[in-house]
Amino acid sequence: MNAHATAERSFPCDLIKSRHPLNISKHEQRVLHELALGGSIHHERGENGKIYAVTCFTRAGHVLADCTLDVFLRLRKRRLIRSQNGQPYRASAKGIKAVRAQLNQR
């Protein structure tokens, strides 16, 4: 392998991440889209401090059925949602960038 081929393949980490979008499931996209429009995920913690139930509210106050605990945990693990000071979870800057533009079907 020559030096030119090696130089082409050695990208900075940020550049590699920006070229490859995250694989987001349909349910994750729906939840992230609602959060990007101003929705929030309210959570309940057990005695051990772990989150055991979540409810996703749209900006209009409707409950989104696609937001399950499993979807919530995947979004949080990927840092697509965040909470500040115990407030409800909202889309992070990374989450807003990850969700593709969709028509809002009202």
C-alpha positions in Angstrom: 0.0 0.0 0.0 1.5 3.4 -0.9 1.5 6.5 1.2 -1.2 8.2 -1.0 -3.7 5.4 -0.4 -3.0 5.5 3.4 -3.5 9.3 3.4 -6.9 8.9 1.7 -8.2 6.4 4.3 -7.0 8.2 7.4 -9.9 10.7 8.0 -10.4 12.6 11.3 -12.9 10.9 13.5 -15.5 13.7 13.2 -15.4 13.7 9.4 -16.1 9.9 9.3 -19.0 10.3 11.6 -20.5 13.1 9.6 -20.3 11.2 6.4 -22.2 8.1 7.7 -25.7 8.9 9.1 -27.0 6.8 12.0 -29.3 3.9 11.2 -32.5 4.9 13.0 -35.5 2.7 13.0 -38.9 3.9 11.9 -40.2 4.1 15.5 -37.1 6.1 16.6 -37.6 8.5 13.7 -41.2 9.1 14.6 -40.3 9.8 18.3 -37.3 12.0 17.3 -39.4 13.9 14.8 -42.0 14.7 17.5 -39.3 15.7 19.9 -37.8 18.0 17.3 -41.1 19.7 16.9 -41.3 20.5 20.6 -42.5 17.3 22.2 -41.0 15.7 25.4 -40.6 12.3 27.0 -41.7 12.1 30.7 -40.1 9.4 32.7 -40.8 7.5 36.0 -38.0 6.1 38.2 -38.2 3.1 40.5 -36.8 2.9 44.0 -33.5 1.8 42.6 -33.2 5.0 40.5 -33.7 3.3 37.1 -36.3 4.5 34.6 -39.1 1.9 34.3 -41.8 3.8 32.4 -41.8 6.6 29.7 -44.6 8.6 28.1 -43.9 10.7 25.0 -46.0 13.8 24.6 -46.3 15.9 21.4 -46.2 19.6 21.5 -50.1 19.6 21.3 -50.2 17.3 24.4 -51.1 14.1 22.7 -49.5 10.8 23.7 -47.3 9.1 21.1 -47.8 5.3 21.2 -44.5 4.5 19.3 -42.4 5.7 22.3 -41.7 2.5 24.3 -39.1 2.0 27.0 -37.0 0.1 24.5 -37.0 2.9 21.9 -36.3 5.4 24.7 -33.3 3.4 25.9 -31.9 3.2 22.4 -32.3 6.9 21.8 -30.6 7.7 25.2 -27.8 5.3 24.6 -27.0 7.0 21.2 -27.3 10.5 22.9 -30.1 11.6 20.6 -32.1 12.7 23.5 -31.1 14.5 26.8 -32.5 15.7 30.0 -31.3 18.6 32.1 -31.8 18.8 35.9 -34.4 16.0 36.0 -36.6 17.7 33.4 -38.4 15.6 30.7 -36.2 14.3 27.9 -36.0 16.4 24.7 -34.2 16.0 21.4 -30.5 16.9 21.6 -28.6 18.7 18.9 -27.3 15.4 17.6 -30.9 14.0 17.6 -32.2 16.9 15.6 -29.4 16.4 13.0 -30.0 12.7 12.9 -33.7 12.8 12.1 -34.4 13.4 8.4 -36.9 16.0 7.3 -40.4 14.7 7.2 -43.7 16.2 6.3 -45.7 16.9 9.4 -49.0 15.0 8.9 -51.5 16.7 10.9 
